[in-house]
Each structure stands twice: as structure tokens, then as C-alpha cells.
Amino acid sequence: MLRADGKALLRGESPTAELEHAADGSAGGNNFAIRVATAIHSQTAESTFHASDLESEQVRVYRAENGQRLIVVRIPSPVPSVQTFALSPTGTQLVVITNSQLTFYVVPQGLSRP
């Protein structure tokens, strides 16, 4: 993940059990969220995916300015959907689909670092 000035904020590797990553940002550009869906077993590009393969999902919200992690939400039995979360335009709320409901979380704003 890169900042607007091209400097790296986040970097890492994905194990084969991670199915996909998705990202969303607040309209003001203050915060961004990354979702990682994890499978029960390692998956390859040739693997056939079934909804029952989903083990868990994790959504993390970061401050765009410095990469500070603000909140982590873990979903043990995620909904098999393309988009399961969204940040509010101000980046102060996160909504996640869990089972058959929407769950809202307040995103702490943390401390700005120079």
C-alpha cells in the first residue's frame, strides 16, 4: 500500500490460505481499510472455491498519513460476498456484514505522529 507521495505504508506477503484482499478509503482520504479473507485450506489459482472454504475474515483500518493501525475487526464466519465492509466518508465508522446483519464500529482516530 502506497501513500499519495509514493512512499510505502504497508508491505507484506500473503500465505496461500489468504483468498483475497480488498481495500476501501474514506472520502476525505484520512483512513483506509483492508480486508483479508482466509480459507480453511491453502488455495491455488486452479482450486475450485466453495463458500464453505471460508474460515474467517479480518478488516483493519489504518491512518493514511502514517500507516498507524486504528482498529482490527475479526469475523469468524464471514459472508461469502465480494464486498463485506465499508468506511464512512469521514473514516470514523466502519460497517461490516456479519451473518444477516450490519455491524457498525467506531474507528478510534489515534494520535498523529510527525
Backbone bond lengths (Angstrom), bond angles and torsions (degrees), N, CA, C in turn:
res aa  C-N    CA-C-N  psi(-1)  N-CA   C-N-CA  omega(-1)  CA-C   N-CA-C  phi
1 M - - - 1.432 - - 1.526 106.50 -
2 L 1.322 116.37 130.52 1.457 121.49 -178.54 1.522 111.34 -111.59
3 R 1.326 115.86 147.65 1.464 120.89 171.82 1.514 108.59 -76.78
4 A 1.314 116.45 171.63 1.467 121.23 179.52 1.524 111.86 -60.72
5 D 1.345 117.54 -28.65 1.459 120.52 179.99 1.529 112.74 -85.72
6 G 1.359 117.20 4.31 1.458 121.64 176.37 1.515 114.98 90.57
7 K 1.332 118.33 -4.52 1.463 120.82 178.44 1.523 110.19 -79.36
8 A 1.324 116.35 143.99 1.465 121.63 -179.02 1.523 110.58 -70.85
9 L 1.347 115.75 132.25 1.461 122.11 173.11 1.520 110.12 -99.69
10 L 1.328 115.75 -44.29 1.456 121.97 -178.46 1.514 109.22 -135.30
11 R 1.304 115.50 144.01 1.461 119.80 172.35 1.524 107.56 -150.84
12 G 1.304 115.78 153.79 1.446 119.15 -179.26 1.511 111.25 175.46
13 E 1.307 115.11 178.52 1.457 121.74 179.07 1.513 108.97 -114.31
14 S 1.320 115.70 154.92 1.457 121.13 -179.95 1.515 110.40 -113.15
15 P 1.326 117.14 122.30 1.463 118.83 174.17 1.532 110.06 -67.90
16 T 1.323 116.96 160.95 1.463 120.29 -176.11 1.525 113.21 -68.20
17 A 1.319 118.65 -11.96 1.460 120.45 176.31 1.530 111.32 -79.48
18 E 1.336 117.70 -14.92 1.459 120.24 176.70 1.519 108.40 -79.69
19 L 1.333 116.08 119.24 1.457 120.66 -175.47 1.518 112.62 -78.77
20 E 1.299 116.42 -48.24 1.455 118.69 -178.18 1.514 110.61 -159.45
21 H 1.309 113.77 160.13 1.449 122.17 174.45 1.517 107.11 -119.11
22 A 1.312 116.18 145.89 1.458 121.35 175.16 1.517 106.92 -138.95
23 A 1.314 116.40 151.44 1.462 120.60 -179.29 1.517 110.44 -134.53
24 D 1.321 115.10 153.75 1.459 122.51 176.73 1.519 106.66 -148.63
25 G 1.305 116.75 147.07 1.449 120.88 178.87 1.504 111.81 -126.50
26 S 1.322 116.37 155.27 1.455 120.25 176.67 1.524 108.63 -75.26
27 A 1.323 116.05 151.48 1.463 120.97 -177.46 1.529 111.51 -59.69
28 G 1.325 116.61 -34.33 1.453 120.36 179.01 1.513 113.76 -76.61
29 G 1.335 116.92 -10.31 1.453 121.00 178.69 1.514 114.57 78.39
30 N 1.339 117.34 10.38 1.461 120.08 -177.80 1.526 112.88 -77.55
31 N 1.332 116.42 -38.97 1.459 121.42 -175.61 1.519 110.30 -130.35
32 F 1.326 115.69 157.86 1.456 120.46 172.03 1.520 108.37 -141.85
33 A 1.334 115.27 156.08 1.457 121.21 -178.90 1.517 109.51 -122.80
34 I 1.323 115.35 146.74 1.460 121.52 175.94 1.521 107.68 -128.42
35 R 1.322 115.16 131.40 1.458 121.12 177.20 1.520 108.64 -110.09
36 V 1.335 115.35 137.40 1.452 121.31 175.48 1.523 107.51 -125.81
37 A 1.330 116.35 119.50 1.460 122.03 175.44 1.526 107.83 -95.70
38 T 1.330 116.25 135.58 1.461 121.77 -176.96 1.520 110.47 -119.39
39 A 1.324 115.18 138.19 1.464 121.59 179.58 1.523 110.73 -93.28
40 I 1.305 115.64 160.69 1.458 121.39 176.86 1.526 110.18 -65.53
41 H 1.341 115.96 -39.08 1.462 122.27 -179.19 1.520 109.46 -124.53
42 S 1.308 117.27 158.82 1.465 121.42 175.72 1.519 110.00 -57.85
43 Q 1.328 115.83 144.22 1.454 121.95 -178.71 1.530 108.98 -121.97
44 T 1.317 115.46 146.74 1.461 120.44 173.52 1.522 107.86 -116.32
45 A 1.308 116.44 171.10 1.467 120.44 178.81 1.523 111.57 -61.09
46 E 1.314 116.92 -26.60 1.462 121.14 -178.77 1.528 113.11 -88.27
47 S 1.332 117.65 -9.34 1.463 121.02 -177.08 1.526 110.86 -67.56
48 T 1.322 114.86 144.18 1.460 120.72 172.96 1.515 107.23 -86.83
49 F 1.329 115.64 128.20 1.461 120.39 -177.94 1.522 110.38 -93.21
50 H 1.326 115.54 136.92 1.458 123.24 173.65 1.529 107.30 -125.76
51 A 1.317 117.05 146.80 1.467 120.54 179.99 1.519 111.20 -54.95
52 S 1.316 117.23 -32.75 1.468 120.83 179.93 1.531 112.52 -68.68
53 D 1.334 117.64 -10.68 1.463 121.44 177.47 1.530 112.12 -74.33
54 L 1.332 117.86 -18.84 1.464 121.21 -179.07 1.523 110.94 -69.75
55 E 1.313 115.47 127.96 1.467 120.05 177.78 1.520 110.66 -101.28
56 S 1.327 116.49 -49.69 1.459 120.50 -176.32 1.522 109.82 -160.22
57 E 1.301 113.25 173.74 1.461 120.12 178.65 1.520 106.96 -144.60
58 Q 1.305 115.70 147.54 1.450 120.70 178.27 1.524 108.34 -134.03
59 V 1.327 116.28 132.28 1.461 121.84 176.77 1.520 106.93 -118.42
60 R 1.319 115.29 125.19 1.473 121.26 178.55 1.514 108.76 -118.58
61 V 1.327 116.54 137.96 1.457 121.70 176.57 1.523 107.90 -111.80
62 Y 1.329 114.83 134.04 1.463 122.00 -177.84 1.520 110.34 -124.27
63 R 1.315 115.05 154.20 1.465 121.34 171.39 1.531 107.11 -80.73
64 A 1.323 117.10 126.22 1.466 121.47 -176.93 1.526 112.25 -66.13
65 E 1.286 117.01 -30.10 1.468 122.42 -176.86 1.524 112.82 -62.34
66 N 1.351 116.63 -41.29 1.458 118.69 -172.16 1.531 114.46 -139.38
67 G 1.332 118.36 2.81 1.456 121.11 178.42 1.516 114.76 79.11
68 Q 1.321 117.91 8.77 1.461 121.01 179.65 1.532 109.61 -64.49
69 R 1.321 116.33 128.29 1.467 120.46 177.24 1.519 108.62 -75.94
70 L 1.336 116.46 127.58 1.454 121.67 -175.57 1.524 112.90 -101.18
71 I 1.332 117.44 -35.46 1.466 121.10 -178.68 1.523 108.61 -159.22
72 V 1.329 115.95 148.70 1.466 123.21 174.28 1.520 107.24 -128.05
73 V 1.327 116.36 128.65 1.463 121.74 176.81 1.522 107.21 -118.15
74 R 1.325 116.32 126.24 1.468 121.53 178.90 1.524 108.87 -108.19
75 I 1.319 116.12 130.32 1.460 122.61 179.63 1.526 106.88 -116.52
76 P 1.351 118.22 111.36 1.457 120.24 -175.20 1.529 114.44 -70.53
77 S 1.311 119.16 -33.73 1.467 122.28 -179.72 1.523 108.52 -129.25
78 P 1.329 117.56 82.00 1.464 119.93 -173.36 1.525 113.36 -71.53
79 V 1.304 114.23 158.15 1.456 122.20 175.59 1.526 107.55 -78.60
80 P 1.331 118.46 131.03 1.480 119.71 178.04 1.523 110.59 -74.88
81 S 1.316 115.73 89.50 1.459 122.16 -177.35 1.520 109.13 -142.50
82 V 1.328 115.42 158.51 1.462 119.74 -179.91 1.521 111.09 -68.90
83 Q 1.321 117.88 -44.82 1.465 121.79 -178.04 1.511 108.65 -125.43
84 T 1.316 117.95 118.22 1.462 121.66 -176.03 1.524 113.67 -119.41
85 F 1.326 117.75 8.73 1.463 120.07 -178.14 1.524 109.92 -152.93
86 A 1.325 115.99 162.70 1.466 121.33 174.58 1.521 108.66 -157.58
87 L 1.325 114.76 148.55 1.461 121.50 173.31 1.520 108.63 -97.94
88 S 1.325 116.37 145.51 1.465 119.79 174.86 1.529 108.45 -67.68
89 P 1.337 117.81 159.92 1.477 120.14 179.89 1.530 113.38 -55.53
90 T 1.338 117.11 -30.21 1.466 120.06 179.71 1.524 112.56 -87.46
91 G 1.344 116.90 -11.35 1.453 120.70 -178.92 1.513 113.86 77.82
92 T 1.332 117.18 12.17 1.462 120.84 -177.73 1.519 113.45 -97.56
93 Q 1.347 116.76 -6.96 1.460 120.82 176.89 1.522 109.39 -135.07
94 L 1.324 114.50 146.52 1.453 122.72 175.65 1.519 106.66 -123.44
95 V 1.321 117.45 134.18 1.461 121.30 175.12 1.525 107.90 -118.18
96 V 1.336 115.55 136.55 1.463 121.89 -177.43 1.521 108.36 -131.31
97 I 1.341 116.46 137.84 1.460 120.98 173.90 1.520 107.91 -82.56
98 T 1.330 116.25 121.94 1.455 121.71 175.75 1.519 107.87 -130.23
99 N 1.316 116.46 125.11 1.462 121.83 -176.12 1.522 109.04 53.85
100 S 1.311 118.35 -116.94 1.464 120.41 -179.28 1.520 111.41 -114.81
101 Q 1.312 117.11 29.64 1.461 119.94 -179.00 1.523 111.86 -140.81
102 L 1.319 114.32 162.86 1.459 121.49 173.81 1.519 107.89 -99.59
103 T 1.334 116.01 132.62 1.458 120.88 177.51 1.519 108.16 -116.34
104 F 1.338 115.78 127.56 1.462 121.66 -178.91 1.527 109.96 -102.09
105 Y 1.321 115.19 139.92 1.459 122.39 178.56 1.522 108.98 -127.38
106 V 1.316 115.95 140.36 1.458 121.31 172.45 1.522 106.87 -82.60
107 V 1.319 116.55 130.58 1.463 121.32 179.08 1.528 108.02 -93.56
108 P 1.336 117.33 112.62 1.464 118.21 175.84 1.520 109.67 -62.64
109 Q 1.300 117.85 144.04 1.465 119.91 -175.62 1.515 113.65 -90.82
110 G 1.310 119.04 -6.53 1.464 120.33 174.11 1.518 111.74 62.72
111 L 1.292 115.05 -169.12 1.454 121.47 179.24 1.514 109.88 -110.59
112 S 1.295 116.66 136.49 1.485 120.52 175.29 1.502 108.68 -71.71
113 R 1.317 114.32 136.73 1.478 120.09 175.21 1.518 108.04 -110.50
114 P 1.314 116.65 139.94 1.477 118.24 178.19 1.512 111.81 -68.15
